[in-house]
Amino acid sequence: MQENISDLGFFRLPQIIGDQEANPPIEPIIPISKSSWWSGISAGRYPAGVKIAPRTTAWRRSDIIELCARLKQGGK
C-alpha cells in the first residue's frame, strides 16, 4: 500500500469506535463496542495499537484505513 500524507498519523479509540458522550459527539468509523474492539484485536481481526505512553494506545491511520477497506469488501 502506498502511503500518502492523509494516511499518516494516529487515531485514538474514541475516534475509531465513536463517543456519544463527548461534546460534540464523535461519530464512529467502526460502530462496535469497546469490548468488541479489544476482543477483535486479541483474535487478530483488528490491528494492534501502538503504545505512545504508559496508559495510552493509538492506532496507525493507515491500519484503520486498510481495515475499513477490508470490511467494506466483506472481509473480517
PDB file of N, H, CA, C and O in Angstrom:
ATOM      1  N   MET A   1       0.852  -1.184   0.000  1.00  0.00           N
ATOM      2  CA  MET A   1       0.000   0.000   0.000  1.00  0.00           C
ATOM      3  C   MET A   1       0.892   1.240   0.000  1.00  0.00           C
ATOM      4  O   MET A   1       1.778   1.381   0.843  1.00  0.00           O
ATOM      5  N   GLN A   2       0.655   2.103  -0.922  1.00  0.00           N
ATOM      6  H   GLN A   2      -0.064   1.989  -1.607  1.00  0.00           H
ATOM      7  CA  GLN A   2       1.423   3.342  -0.988  1.00  0.00           C
ATOM      8  C   GLN A   2       0.766   4.363  -0.060  1.00  0.00           C
ATOM      9  O   GLN A   2      -0.429   4.639  -0.167  1.00  0.00           O
ATOM     10  N   GLU A   3       1.560   4.914   0.843  1.00  0.00           N
ATOM     11  H   GLU A   3       2.530   4.690   0.930  1.00  0.00           H
ATOM     12  CA  GLU A   3       1.009   5.885   1.786  1.00  0.00           C
ATOM     13  C   GLU A   3       1.037   7.282   1.182  1.00  0.00           C
ATOM     14  O   GLU A   3       1.967   7.654   0.466  1.00  0.00           O
ATOM     15  N   ASN A   4      -0.018   8.050   1.493  1.00  0.00           N
ATOM     16  H   ASN A   4      -0.773   7.748   2.075  1.00  0.00           H
ATOM     17  CA  ASN A   4       0.019   9.468   1.179  1.00  0.00           C
ATOM     18  C   ASN A   4      -0.108  10.226   2.488  1.00  0.00           C
ATOM     19  O   ASN A   4      -0.312   9.620   3.540  1.00  0.00           O
ATOM     20  N   ILE A   5       0.006  11.504   2.436  1.00  0.00           N
ATOM     21  H   ILE A   5       0.172  11.997   1.582  1.00  0.00           H
ATOM     22  CA  ILE A   5       0.045  12.314   3.658  1.00  0.00           C
ATOM     23  C   ILE A   5      -1.209  12.137   4.518  1.00  0.00           C
ATOM     24  O   ILE A   5      -1.127  12.232   5.743  1.00  0.00           O
ATOM     25  N   SER A   6      -2.368  11.880   3.899  1.00  0.00           N
ATOM     26  H   SER A   6      -2.434  11.803   2.905  1.00  0.00           H
ATOM     27  CA  SER A   6      -3.593  11.723   4.689  1.00  0.00           C
ATOM     28  C   SER A   6      -3.618  10.413   5.460  1.00  0.00           C
ATOM     29  O   SER A   6      -4.427  10.257   6.375  1.00  0.00           O
ATOM     30  N   ASP A   7      -2.737   9.449   5.105  1.00  0.00           N
ATOM     31  H   ASP A   7      -2.080   9.575   4.361  1.00  0.00           H
ATOM     32  CA  ASP A   7      -2.682   8.171   5.805  1.00  0.00           C
ATOM     33  C   ASP A   7      -1.770   8.211   7.021  1.00  0.00           C
ATOM     34  O   ASP A   7      -1.777   7.279   7.825  1.00  0.00           O
ATOM     35  N   LEU A   8      -0.988   9.270   7.172  1.00  0.00           N
ATOM     36  H   LEU A   8      -0.982  10.028   6.519  1.00  0.00           H
ATOM     37  CA  LEU A   8      -0.041   9.357   8.273  1.00  0.00           C
ATOM     38  C   LEU A   8      -0.744   9.831   9.533  1.00  0.00           C
ATOM     39  O   LEU A   8      -1.747  10.542   9.467  1.00  0.00           O
ATOM     40  N   GLY A   9      -0.220   9.439  10.658  1.00  0.00           N
ATOM     41  H   GLY A   9       0.595   8.862  10.711  1.00  0.00           H
ATOM     42  CA  GLY A   9      -0.795   9.866  11.925  1.00  0.00           C
ATOM     43  C   GLY A   9      -1.466   8.703  12.641  1.00  0.00           C
ATOM     44  O   GLY A   9      -1.319   7.542  12.260  1.00  0.00           O
ATOM     45  N   PHE A  10      -2.203   9.047  13.685  1.00  0.00           N
ATOM     46  H   PHE A  10      -2.323   9.990  13.994  1.00  0.00           H
ATOM     47  CA  PHE A  10      -2.804   8.039  14.551  1.00  0.00           C
ATOM     48  C   PHE A  10      -4.249   8.387  14.878  1.00  0.00           C
ATOM     49  O   PHE A  10      -4.653   9.549  14.827  1.00  0.00           O
ATOM     50  N   PHE A  11      -5.018   7.355  15.216  1.00  0.00           N
ATOM     51  H   PHE A  11      -4.690   6.411  15.258  1.00  0.00           H
ATOM     52  CA  PHE A  11      -6.357   7.508  15.776  1.00  0.00           C
ATOM     53  C   PHE A  11      -6.326   7.004  17.206  1.00  0.00           C
ATOM     54  O   PHE A  11      -5.632   6.033  17.509  1.00  0.00           O
ATOM     55  N   ARG A  12      -7.062   7.647  18.076  1.00  0.00           N
ATOM     56  H   ARG A  12      -7.626   8.436  17.830  1.00  0.00           H
ATOM     57  CA  ARG A  12      -7.303   7.126  19.420  1.00  0.00           C
ATOM     58  C   ARG A  12      -8.614   6.347  19.369  1.00  0.00           C
ATOM     59  O   ARG A  12      -9.391   6.504  18.427  1.00  0.00           O
ATOM     60  N   LEU A  13      -8.864   5.515  20.364  1.00  0.00           N
ATOM     61  H   LEU A  13      -8.233   5.387  21.129  1.00  0.00           H
ATOM     62  CA  LEU A  13     -10.024   4.625  20.356  1.00  0.00           C
ATOM     63  C   LEU A  13     -11.358   5.352  20.168  1.00  0.00           C
ATOM     64  O   LEU A  13     -12.179   4.880  19.381  1.00  0.00           O
ATOM     65  N   PRO A  14     -11.621   6.481  20.849  1.00  0.00           N
ATOM     66  CA  PRO A  14     -12.905   7.156  20.625  1.00  0.00           C
ATOM     67  C   PRO A  14     -13.109   7.611  19.177  1.00  0.00           C
ATOM     68  O   PRO A  14     -14.245   7.710  18.713  1.00  0.00           O
ATOM     69  N   GLN A  15     -12.025   7.886  18.470  1.00  0.00           N
ATOM     70  H   GLN A  15     -11.102   7.806  18.847  1.00  0.00           H
ATOM     71  CA  GLN A  15     -12.152   8.279  17.065  1.00  0.00           C
ATOM     72  C   GLN A  15     -12.518   7.077  16.194  1.00  0.00           C
ATOM     73  O   GLN A  15     -13.127   7.239  15.136  1.00  0.00           O
ATOM     74  N   ILE A  16     -12.155   5.896  16.628  1.00  0.00           N
ATOM     75  H   ILE A  16     -11.661   5.765  17.487  1.00  0.00           H
ATOM     76  CA  ILE A  16     -12.452   4.686  15.851  1.00  0.00           C
ATOM     77  C   ILE A  16     -13.866   4.183  16.142  1.00  0.00           C
ATOM     78  O   ILE A  16     -14.649   3.957  15.220  1.00  0.00           O
ATOM     79  N   ILE A  17     -14.189   4.008  17.423  1.00  0.00           N
ATOM     80  H   ILE A  17     -13.552   4.191  18.172  1.00  0.00           H
ATOM     81  CA  ILE A  17     -15.484   3.418  17.772  1.00  0.00           C
ATOM     82  C   ILE A  17     -16.536   4.463  18.157  1.00  0.00           C
ATOM     83  O   ILE A  17     -17.683   4.115  18.438  1.00  0.00           O
ATOM     84  N   GLY A  18     -16.151   5.730  18.169  1.00  0.00           N
ATOM     85  H   GLY A  18     -15.220   6.012  17.941  1.00  0.00           H
ATOM     86  CA  GLY A  18     -17.084   6.808  18.482  1.00  0.00           C
ATOM     87  C   GLY A  18     -17.227   7.048  19.968  1.00  0.00           C
ATOM     88  O   GLY A  18     -16.846   6.213  20.789  1.00  0.00           O
ATOM     89  N   ASP A  19     -17.779   8.195  20.301  1.00  0.00           N
ATOM     90  H   ASP A  19     -18.089   8.873  19.635  1.00  0.00           H
ATOM     91  CA  ASP A  19     -18.039   8.567  21.692  1.00  0.00           C
ATOM     92  C   ASP A  19     -19.208   9.542  21.715  1.00  0.00           C
ATOM     93  O   ASP A  19     -19.034  10.740  21.492  1.00  0.00           O
ATOM     94  N   GLN A  20     -20.397   9.020  21.986  1.00  0.00           N
ATOM     95  H   GLN A  20     -20.538   8.046  22.168  1.00  0.00           H
ATOM     96  CA  GLN A  20     -21.593   9.855  22.007  1.00  0.00           C
ATOM     97  C   GLN A  20     -21.652  10.759  23.235  1.00  0.00           C
ATOM     98  O   GLN A  20     -22.445  11.699  23.272  1.00  0.00           O
ATOM     99  N   GLU A  21     -20.821  10.485  24.241  1.00  0.00           N
ATOM    100  H   GLU A  21     -20.176   9.722  24.212  1.00  0.00           H
ATOM    101  CA  GLU A  21     -20.774  11.304  25.458  1.00  0.00           C
ATOM    102  C   GLU A  21     -19.904  12.551  25.275  1.00  0.00           C
ATOM    103  O   GLU A  21     -20.004  13.492  26.063  1.00  0.00           O
ATOM    104  N   ALA A  22     -19.066  12.569  24.258  1.00  0.00           N
ATOM    105  H   ALA A  22     -18.985  11.805  23.617  1.00  0.00           H
ATOM    106  CA  ALA A  22     -18.172  13.709  24.019  1.00  0.00           C
ATOM    107  C   ALA A  22     -18.998  14.925  23.595  1.00  0.00           C
ATOM    108  O   ALA A  22     -20.125  14.789  23.121  1.00  0.00           O
ATOM    109  N   ASN A  23     -18.424  16.098  23.773  1.00  0.00           N
ATOM    110  H   ASN A  23     -17.508  16.208  24.158  1.00  0.00           H
ATOM    111  CA  ASN A  23     -19.102  17.324  23.372  1.00  0.00           C
ATOM    112  C   ASN A  23     -18.194  18.074  22.409  1.00  0.00           C
ATOM    113  O   ASN A  23     -17.225  18.687  22.858  1.00  0.00           O
ATOM    114  N   PRO A  24     -18.454  18.056  21.137  1.00  0.00           N
ATOM    115  CA  PRO A  24     -19.568  17.405  20.440  1.00  0.00           C
ATOM    116  C   PRO A  24     -19.328  15.898  20.309  1.00  0.00           C
ATOM    117  O   PRO A  24     -18.188  15.440  20.386  1.00  0.00           O
ATOM    118  N   PRO A  25     -20.406  15.129  20.111  1.00  0.00           N
ATOM    119  CA  PRO A  25     -20.263  13.673  19.977  1.00  0.00           C
ATOM    120  C   PRO A  25     -19.336  13.303  18.817  1.00  0.00           C
ATOM    121  O   PRO A  25     -19.291  13.991  17.797  1.00  0.00           O
ATOM    122  N   ILE A  26     -18.604  12.214  18.992  1.00  0.00           N
ATOM    123  H   ILE A  26     -18.640  11.656  19.821  1.00  0.00           H
ATOM    124  CA  ILE A  26     -17.693  11.723  17.961  1.00  0.00           C
ATOM    125  C   ILE A  26     -18.378  10.547  17.272  1.00  0.00           C
ATOM    126  O   ILE A  26     -18.707   9.546  17.910  1.00  0.00           O
ATOM    127  N   GLU A  27     -18.588  10.676  15.979  1.00  0.00           N
ATOM    128  H   GLU A  27     -18.321  11.488  15.461  1.00  0.00           H
ATOM    129  CA  GLU A  27     -19.216   9.604  15.210  1.00  0.00           C
ATOM    130  C   GLU A  27     -18.197   8.485  14.990  1.00  0.00           C
ATOM    131  O   GLU A  27     -17.017   8.757  14.768  1.00  0.00           O
ATOM    132  N   PRO A  28     -18.643   7.238  15.050  1.00  0.00           N
ATOM    133  CA  PRO A  28     -17.703   6.119  14.885  1.00  0.00           C
ATOM    134  C   PRO A  28     -17.286   5.902  13.427  1.00  0.00           C
ATOM    135  O   PRO A  28     -18.056   6.150  12.499  1.00  0.00           O
ATOM    136  N   ILE A  29     -16.082   5.445  13.259  1.00  0.00           N
ATOM    137  H   ILE A  29     -15.457   5.244  14.014  1.00  0.00           H
ATOM    138  CA  ILE A  29     -15.619   4.954  11.963  1.00  0.00           C
ATOM    139  C   ILE A  29     -16.075   3.501  11.840  1.00  0.00           C
ATOM    140  O   ILE A  29     -16.565   3.072  10.796  1.00  0.00           O
ATOM    141  N   ILE A  30     -15.900   2.759  12.931  1.00  0.00           N
ATOM    142  H   ILE A  30     -15.502   3.108  13.779  1.00  0.00           H
ATOM    143  CA  ILE A  30     -16.325   1.361  13.013  1.00  0.00           C
ATOM    144  C   ILE A  30     -17.253   1.263  14.226  1.00  0.00           C
ATOM    145  O   ILE A  30     -16.776   1.288  15.361  1.00  0.00           O
ATOM    146  N   PRO A  31     -18.559   1.152  14.012  1.00  0.00           N
ATOM    147  CA  PRO A  31     -19.523   1.203  15.116  1.00  0.00           C
ATOM    148  C   PRO A  31     -19.644  -0.113  15.894  1.00  0.00           C
ATOM    149  O   PRO A  31     -20.577  -0.888  15.685  1.00  0.00           O
ATOM    150  N   ILE A  32     -18.688  -0.349  16.789  1.00  0.00           N
ATOM    151  H   ILE A  32     -17.930   0.280  16.959  1.00  0.00           H
ATOM    152  CA  ILE A  32     -18.732  -1.509  17.665  1.00  0.00           C
ATOM    153  C   ILE A  32     -18.415  -1.048  19.082  1.00  0.00           C
ATOM    154  O   ILE A  32     -17.982   0.084  19.297  1.00  0.00           O
ATOM    155  N   SER A  33     -18.634  -1.934  20.040  1.00  0.00           N
ATOM    156  H   SER A  33     -18.986  -2.854  19.866  1.00  0.00           H
ATOM    157  CA  SER A  33     -18.351  -1.591  21.435  1.00  0.00           C
ATOM    158  C   SER A  33     -16.851  -1.683  21.717  1.00  0.00           C
ATOM    159  O   SER A  33     -16.091  -2.283  20.956  1.00  0.00           O
ATOM    160  N   LYS A  34     -16.456  -1.081  22.815  1.00  0.00           N
ATOM    161  H   LYS A  34     -17.073  -0.595  23.433  1.00  0.00           H
ATOM    162  CA  LYS A  34     -15.052  -1.115  23.233  1.00  0.00           C
ATOM    163  C   LYS A  34     -14.599  -2.556  23.467  1.00  0.00           C
ATOM    164  O   LYS A  34     -13.504  -2.936  23.052  1.00  0.00           O
ATOM    165  N   SER A  35     -15.440  -3.362  24.131  1.00  0.00           N
ATOM    166  H   SER A  35     -16.330  -3.054  24.467  1.00  0.00           H
ATOM    167  CA  SER A  35     -15.046  -4.747  24.404  1.00  0.00           C
ATOM    168  C   SER A  35     -14.950  -5.563  23.115  1.00  0.00           C
ATOM    169  O   SER A  35     -14.086  -6.434  23.004  1.00  0.00           O
ATOM    170  N   SER A  36     -15.817  -5.298  22.147  1.00  0.00           N
ATOM    171  H   SER A  36     -16.518  -4.591  22.237  1.00  0.00           H
ATOM    172  CA  SER A  36     -15.724  -5.992  20.852  1.00  0.00           C
ATOM    173  C   SER A  36     -14.446  -5.603  20.123  1.00  0.00           C
ATOM    174  O   SER A  36     -13.820  -6.441  19.473  1.00  0.00           O
ATOM    175  N   TRP A  37     -14.056  -4.336  20.229  1.00  0.00           N
ATOM    176  H   TRP A  37     -14.565  -3.656  20.757  1.00  0.00           H
ATOM    177  CA  TRP A  37     -12.819  -3.878  19.595  1.00  0.00           C
ATOM    178  C   TRP A  37     -11.621  -4.625  20.171  1.00  0.00           C
ATOM    179  O   TRP A  37     -10.808  -5.169  19.423  1.00  0.00           O
ATOM    180  N   TRP A  38     -11.509  -4.654  21.520  1.00  0.00           N
ATOM    181  H   TRP A  38     -12.170  -4.212  22.127  1.00  0.00           H
ATOM    182  CA  TRP A  38     -10.370  -5.313  22.156  1.00  0.00           C
ATOM    183  C   TRP A  38     -10.393  -6.815  21.899  1.00  0.00           C
ATOM    184  O   TRP A  38      -9.336  -7.427  21.739  1.00  0.00           O
ATOM    185  N   SER A  39     -11.567  -7.412  21.858  1.00  0.00           N
ATOM    186  H   SER A  39     -12.425  -6.915  21.988  1.00  0.00           H
ATOM    187  CA  SER A  39     -11.686  -8.833  21.541  1.00  0.00           C
ATOM    188  C   SER A  39     -11.225  -9.102  20.115  1.00  0.00           C
ATOM    189  O   SER A  39     -10.553 -10.100  19.855  1.00  0.00           O
ATOM    190  N   GLY A  40     -11.582  -8.217  19.192  1.00  0.00           N
ATOM    191  H   GLY A  40     -12.128  -7.406  19.403  1.00  0.00           H
ATOM    192  CA  GLY A  40     -11.155  -8.352  17.799  1.00  0.00           C
ATOM    193  C   GLY A  40      -9.649  -8.235  17.638  1.00  0.00           C
ATOM    194  O   GLY A  40      -9.059  -8.889  16.778  1.00  0.00           O
ATOM    195  N   ILE A  41      -9.027  -7.402  18.465  1.00  0.00           N
ATOM    196  H   ILE A  41      -9.507  -6.871  19.164  1.00  0.00           H
ATOM    197  CA  ILE A  41      -7.567  -7.289  18.431  1.00  0.00           C
ATOM    198  C   ILE A  41      -6.947  -8.595  18.913  1.00  0.00           C
ATOM    199  O   ILE A  41      -6.009  -9.109  18.302  1.00  0.00           O
ATOM    200  N   SER A  42      -7.475  -9.128  20.008  1.00  0.00           N
ATOM    201  H   SER A  42      -8.237  -8.711  20.504  1.00  0.00           H
ATOM    202  CA  SER A  42      -6.956 -10.395  20.550  1.00  0.00           C
ATOM    203  C   SER A  42      -7.099 -11.532  19.551  1.00  0.00           C
ATOM    204  O   SER A  42      -6.239 -12.409  19.476  1.00  0.00           O
ATOM    205  N   ALA A  43      -8.187 -11.519  18.782  1.00  0.00           N
ATOM    206  H   ALA A  43      -8.886 -10.806  18.843  1.00  0.00           H
ATOM    207  CA  ALA A  43      -8.443 -12.574  17.803  1.00  0.00           C
ATOM    208  C   ALA A  43      -7.718 -12.333  16.485  1.00  0.00           C
ATOM    209  O   ALA A  43      -7.729 -13.205  15.616  1.00  0.00           O
ATOM    210  N   GLY A  44      -7.086 -11.168  16.313  1.00  0.00           N
ATOM    211  H   GLY A  44      -7.077 -10.460  17.019  1.00  0.00           H
ATOM    212  CA  GLY A  44      -6.368 -10.865  15.093  1.00  0.00           C
ATOM    213  C   GLY A  44      -7.223 -10.278  13.980  1.00  0.00           C
ATOM    214  O   GLY A  44      -6.748 -10.127  12.855  1.00  0.00           O
ATOM    215  N   ARG A  45      -8.491  -9.941  14.277  1.00  0.00           N
ATOM    216  H   ARG A  45      -8.877 -10.063  15.192  1.00  0.00           H
ATOM    217  CA  ARG A  45      -9.372  -9.341  13.268  1.00  0.00           C
ATOM    218  C   ARG A  45      -9.081  -7.859  13.062  1.00  0.00           C
ATOM    219  O   ARG A  45      -9.272  -7.332  11.966  1.00  0.00           O
ATOM    220  N   TYR A  46      -8.620  -7.189  14.109  1.00  0.00           N
ATOM    221  H   TYR A  46      -8.464  -7.617  14.999  1.00  0.00           H
ATOM    222  CA  TYR A  46      -8.348  -5.761  14.053  1.00  0.00           C
ATOM    223  C   TYR A  46      -6.873  -5.517  14.348  1.00  0.00           C
ATOM    224  O   TYR A  46      -6.242  -6.324  15.030  1.00  0.00           O
ATOM    225  N   PRO A  47      -6.317  -4.429  13.852  1.00  0.00           N
ATOM    226  CA  PRO A  47      -4.883  -4.177  14.051  1.00  0.00           C
ATOM    227  C   PRO A  47      -4.545  -3.849  15.504  1.00  0.00           C
ATOM    228  O   PRO A  47      -5.326  -3.231  16.229  1.00  0.00           O
ATOM    229  N   ALA A  48      -3.371  -4.280  15.891  1.00  0.00           N
ATOM    230  H   ALA A  48      -2.737  -4.782  15.303  1.00  0.00           H
ATOM    231  CA  ALA A  48      -2.885  -3.950  17.232  1.00  0.00           C
ATOM    232  C   ALA A  48      -2.516  -2.473  17.276  1.00  0.00           C
ATOM    233  O   ALA A  48      -2.102  -1.888  16.275  1.00  0.00           O
ATOM    234  N   GLY A  49      -2.673  -1.898  18.432  1.00  0.00           N
ATOM    235  H   GLY A  49      -3.010  -2.373  19.245  1.00  0.00           H
ATOM    236  CA  GLY A  49      -2.326  -0.495  18.606  1.00  0.00           C
ATOM    237  C   GLY A  49      -0.851  -0.310  18.889  1.00  0.00           C
ATOM    238  O   GLY A  49      -0.088  -1.270  18.999  1.00  0.00           O
ATOM    239  N   VAL A  50      -0.475   0.938  19.003  1.00  0.00           N
ATOM    240  H   VAL A  50      -1.094   1.718  18.913  1.00  0.00           H
ATOM    241  CA  VAL A  50       0.895   1.336  19.310  1.00  0.00           C
ATOM    242  C   VAL A  50       0.862   2.061  20.643  1.00  0.00           C
ATOM    243  O   VAL A  50       0.122   3.033  20.800  1.00  0.00           O
ATOM    244  N   LYS A  51       1.652   1.604  21.604  1.00  0.00           N
ATOM    245  H   LYS A  51       2.252   0.815  21.476  1.00  0.00           H
ATOM    246  CA  LYS A  51       1.724   2.291  22.897  1.00  0.00           C
ATOM    247  C   LYS A  51       2.497   3.591  22.710  1.00  0.00           C
ATOM    248  O   LYS A  51       3.677   3.574  22.360  1.00  0.00           O
ATOM    249  N   ILE A  52       1.826   4.719  22.946  1.00  0.00           N
ATOM    250  H   ILE A  52       0.867   4.733  23.231  1.00  0.00           H
ATOM    251  CA  ILE A  52       2.515   6.001  22.805  1.00  0.00           C
ATOM    252  C   ILE A  52       2.821   6.628  24.166  1.00  0.00           C
ATOM    253  O   ILE A  52       3.504   7.648  24.252  1.00  0.00           O
ATOM    254  N   ALA A  53       2.308   6.007  25.220  1.00  0.00           N
ATOM    255  H   ALA A  53       1.752   5.179  25.150  1.00  0.00           H
ATOM    256  CA  ALA A  53       2.593   6.399  26.603  1.00  0.00           C
ATOM    257  C   ALA A  53       2.192   5.207  27.469  1.00  0.00           C
ATOM    258  O   ALA A  53       1.536   4.291  26.972  1.00  0.00           O
ATOM    259  N   PRO A  54       2.567   5.192  28.752  1.00  0.00           N
ATOM    260  CA  PRO A  54       2.261   4.027  29.587  1.00  0.00           C
ATOM    261  C   PRO A  54       0.783   3.601  29.583  1.00  0.00           C
ATOM    262  O   PRO A  54       0.496   2.404  29.597  1.00  0.00           O
ATOM    263  N   ARG A  55      -0.139   4.538  29.564  1.00  0.00           N
ATOM    264  H   ARG A  55       0.094   5.510  29.552  1.00  0.00           H
ATOM    265  CA  ARG A  55      -1.563   4.180  29.578  1.00  0.00           C
ATOM    266  C   ARG A  55      -2.293   4.683  28.334  1.00  0.00           C
ATOM    267  O   ARG A  55      -3.503   4.910  28.364  1.00  0.00           O
ATOM    268  N   THR A  56      -1.555   4.853  27.250  1.00  0.00           N
ATOM    269  H   THR A  56      -0.572   4.669  27.225  1.00  0.00           H
ATOM    270  CA  THR A  56      -2.140   5.421  26.038  1.00  0.00           C
ATOM    271  C   THR A  56      -1.788   4.571  24.825  1.00  0.00           C
ATOM    272  O   THR A  56      -0.617   4.327  24.533  1.00  0.00           O
ATOM    273  N   THR A  57      -2.824   4.128  24.127  1.00  0.00           N
ATOM    274  H   THR A  57      -3.776   4.326  24.364  1.00  0.00           H
ATOM    275  CA  THR A  57      -2.659   3.353  22.902  1.00  0.00           C
ATOM    276  C   THR A  57      -3.295   4.128  21.760  1.00  0.00           C
ATOM    277  O   THR A  57      -4.330   4.770  21.935  1.00  0.00           O
ATOM    278  N   ALA A  58      -2.679   4.066  20.605  1.00  0.00           N
ATOM    279  H   ALA A  58      -1.838   3.544  20.462  1.00  0.00           H
ATOM    280  CA  ALA A  58      -3.221   4.696  19.402  1.00  0.00           C
ATOM    281  C   ALA A  58      -3.048   3.713  18.251  1.00  0.00           C
ATOM    282  O   ALA A  58      -2.269   2.764  18.342  1.00  0.00           O
ATOM    283  N   TRP A  59      -3.779   3.948  17.176  1.00  0.00           N
ATOM    284  H   TRP A  59      -4.412   4.718  17.102  1.00  0.00           H
ATOM    285  CA  TRP A  59      -3.718   3.078  16.004  1.00  0.00           C
ATOM    286  C   TRP A  59      -3.297   3.888  14.804  1.00  0.00           C
ATOM    287  O   TRP A  59      -3.757   5.014  14.614  1.00  0.00           O
ATOM    288  N   ARG A  60      -2.420   3.317  13.987  1.00  0.00           N
ATOM    289  H   ARG A  60      -2.047   2.402  14.141  1.00  0.00           H
ATOM    290  CA  ARG A  60      -1.960   3.992  12.776  1.00  0.00           C
ATOM    291  C   ARG A  60      -3.152   4.233  11.856  1.00  0.00           C
ATOM    292  O   ARG A  60      -3.956   3.331  11.620  1.00  0.00           O
ATOM    293  N   ARG A  61      -3.260   5.451  11.341  1.00  0.00           N
ATOM    294  H   ARG A  61      -2.607   6.184  11.533  1.00  0.00           H
ATOM    295  CA  ARG A  61      -4.341   5.780  10.394  1.00  0.00           C
ATOM    296  C   ARG A  61      -4.331   4.813   9.225  1.00  0.00           C
ATOM    297  O   ARG A  61      -5.388   4.361   8.785  1.00  0.00           O
ATOM    298  N   SER A  62      -3.146   4.489   8.717  1.00  0.00           N
ATOM    299  H   SER A  62      -2.287   4.855   9.075  1.00  0.00           H
ATOM    300  CA  SER A  62      -3.051   3.590   7.567  1.00  0.00           C
ATOM    301  C   SER A  62      -3.633   2.212   7.880  1.00  0.00           C
ATOM    302  O   SER A  62      -4.257   1.598   7.014  1.00  0.00           O
ATOM    303  N   ASP A  63      -3.435   1.713   9.114  1.00  0.00           N
ATOM    304  H   ASP A  63      -2.928   2.211   9.817  1.00  0.00           H
ATOM    305  CA  ASP A  63      -4.010   0.423   9.507  1.00  0.00           C
ATOM    306  C   ASP A  63      -5.529   0.482   9.561  1.00  0.00           C
ATOM    307  O   ASP A  63      -6.202  -0.465   9.155  1.00  0.00           O
ATOM    308  N   ILE A  64      -6.074   1.586  10.058  1.00  0.00           N
ATOM    309  H   ILE A  64      -5.527   2.355  10.388  1.00  0.00           H
ATOM    310  CA  ILE A  64      -7.532   1.725  10.164  1.00  0.00           C
ATOM    311  C   ILE A  64      -8.144   1.905   8.777  1.00  0.00           C
ATOM    312  O   ILE A  64      -9.212   1.359   8.499  1.00  0.00           O
ATOM    313  N   ILE A  65      -7.484   2.659   7.910  1.00  0.00           N
ATOM    314  H   ILE A  65      -6.617   3.102   8.136  1.00  0.00           H
ATOM    315  CA  ILE A  65      -7.967   2.823   6.535  1.00  0.00           C
ATOM    316  C   ILE A  65      -7.985   1.470   5.821  1.00  0.00           C
ATOM    317  O   ILE A  65      -8.941   1.144   5.117  1.00  0.00           O
ATOM    318  N   GLU A  66      -6.930   0.692   6.008  1.00  0.00           N
ATOM    319  H   GLU A  66      -6.154   0.956   6.580  1.00  0.00           H
ATOM    320  CA  GLU A  66      -6.860  -0.642   5.406  1.00  0.00           C
ATOM    321  C   GLU A  66      -7.951  -1.553   5.975  1.00  0.00           C
ATOM    322  O   GLU A  66      -8.580  -2.301   5.226  1.00  0.00           O
ATOM    323  N   LEU A  67      -8.180  -1.501   7.285  1.00  0.00           N
ATOM    324  H   LEU A  67      -7.669  -0.894   7.894  1.00  0.00           H
ATOM    325  CA  LEU A  67      -9.239  -2.289   7.918  1.00  0.00           C
ATOM    326  C   LEU A  67     -10.602  -1.922   7.346  1.00  0.00           C
ATOM    327  O   LEU A  67     -11.399  -2.807   7.035  1.00  0.00           O
ATOM    328  N   CYS A  68     -10.876  -0.641   7.206  1.00  0.00           N
ATOM    329  H   CYS A  68     -10.229   0.078   7.458  1.00  0.00           H
ATOM    330  CA  CYS A  68     -12.163  -0.198   6.652  1.00  0.00           C
ATOM    331  C   CYS A  68     -12.355  -0.713   5.228  1.00  0.00           C
ATOM    332  O   CYS A  68     -13.452  -1.136   4.865  1.00  0.00           O
ATOM    333  N   ALA A  69     -11.304  -0.680   4.426  1.00  0.00           N
ATOM    334  H   ALA A  69     -10.412  -0.336   4.721  1.00  0.00           H
ATOM    335  CA  ALA A  69     -11.388  -1.182   3.055  1.00  0.00           C
ATOM    336  C   ALA A  69     -11.684  -2.676   3.056  1.00  0.00           C
ATOM    337  O   ALA A  69     -12.492  -3.157   2.261  1.00  0.00           O
ATOM    338  N   ARG A  70     -11.025  -3.410   3.953  1.00  0.00           N
ATOM    339  H   ARG A  70     -10.369  -3.020   4.598  1.00  0.00           H
ATOM    340  CA  ARG A  70     -11.254  -4.854   4.054  1.00  0.00           C
ATOM    341  C   ARG A  70     -12.678  -5.150   4.504  1.00  0.00           C
ATOM    342  O   ARG A  70     -13.320  -6.054   3.970  1.00  0.00           O
ATOM    343  N   LEU A  71     -13.180  -4.397   5.482  1.00  0.00           N
ATOM    344  H   LEU A  71     -12.659  -3.663   5.916  1.00  0.00           H
ATOM    345  CA  LEU A  71     -14.547  -4.608   5.969  1.00  0.00           C
ATOM    346  C   LEU A  71     -15.578  -4.280   4.890  1.00  0.00           C
ATOM    347  O   LEU A  71     -16.602  -4.955   4.787  1.00  0.00           O
ATOM    348  N   LYS A  72     -15.317  -3.258   4.093  1.00  0.00           N
ATOM    349  H   LYS A  72     -14.485  -2.709   4.176  1.00  0.00           H
ATOM    350  CA  LYS A  72     -16.222  -2.892   3.003  1.00  0.00           C
ATOM    351  C   LYS A  72     -16.333  -4.008   1.974  1.00  0.00           C
ATOM    352  O   LYS A  72     -17.387  -4.212   1.372  1.00  0.00           O
ATOM    353  N   GLN A  73     -15.225  -4.731   1.779  1.00  0.00           N
ATOM    354  H   GLN A  73     -14.368  -4.565   2.268  1.00  0.00           H
ATOM    355  CA  GLN A  73     -15.211  -5.836   0.815  1.00  0.00           C
ATOM    356  C   GLN A  73     -15.804  -7.104   1.404  1.00  0.00           C
ATOM    357  O   GLN A  73     -15.841  -8.137   0.735  1.00  0.00           O
ATOM    358  N   GLY A  74     -16.268  -7.040   2.645  1.00  0.00           N
ATOM    359  H   GLY A  74     -16.238  -6.201   3.188  1.00  0.00           H
ATOM    360  CA  GLY A  74     -16.872  -8.194   3.279  1.00  0.00           C
ATOM    361  C   GLY A  74     -15.880  -9.073   4.014  1.00  0.00           C
ATOM    362  O   GLY A  74     -16.256 -10.132   4.516  1.00  0.00           O
ATOM    363  N   GLY A  75     -14.635  -8.666   4.091  1.00  0.00           N
ATOM    364  H   GLY A  75     -14.329  -7.806   3.683  1.00  0.00           H
ATOM    365  CA  GLY A  75     -13.609  -9.436   4.813  1.00  0.00           C
ATOM    366  C   GLY A  75     -13.678  -9.151   6.285  1.00  0.00           C
ATOM    367  O   GLY A  75     -14.281  -8.169   6.719  1.00  0.00           O
ATOM    368  N   LYS A  76     -13.050 -10.026   7.057  1.00  0.00           N
ATOM    369  H   LYS A  76     -12.560 -10.823   6.704  1.00  0.00           H
ATOM    370  CA  LYS A  76     -13.031  -9.821   8.510  1.00  0.00           C
ATOM    371  C   LYS A  76     -11.625  -9.700   9.000  1.00  0.00           C
ATOM    372  O   LYS A  76     -11.402  -9.524  10.198  1.00  0.00           O
TER     373      LYS A  76
END
